[in-house]
């Protein structure tokens, strides 16, 4: 009897661990970009800073000004200096994209954008919450605000390089 229990113990422990993970980890699933998000992402991919600046919400006026004035700090983070460096553009150039929304308030949200396959590769079932990986390589983080009943990009995805705020 003791031998049978000692053989069952690892299986029971594994089953308990699996059920604990299943109940504590929220189900995260990708969504596709909508038309306005695709347009903003296309402006970044095509390195069209004036079009991108014109698409930003009123909340992003300072970022729009910096884009139009060729601010080197903004350019490096959004467009990068060369192919495959750490930038928002590097992430967006690897479709299909996976978007995960993290609501902040009723009128603002942070959307994490993952390139092809990175979202699934980064998620660890042994950990709770969203695993984002390295900013500018594994994901871009874009702040959206509600303006005139429509979600609009507010920061040209500069949130990618800001420290991640804990949820809750």
URPEFEN-V332569 format. One record per helix or strand of 3 or more residues. SS is the DSSP state (A for helix, B for strand). FROM is the first residue (numbers start at 1). TO is the last residue. If there is no record, write none. Layout:
SS|FROM|TO / SS|FROM|TO
This chain:
A|2|24 / A|35|45 / A|49|55 / A|58|68 / A|72|78 / A|88|92 / B|98|105 / B|108|114 / A|118|122 / B|139|147 / B|150|153 / A|158|161
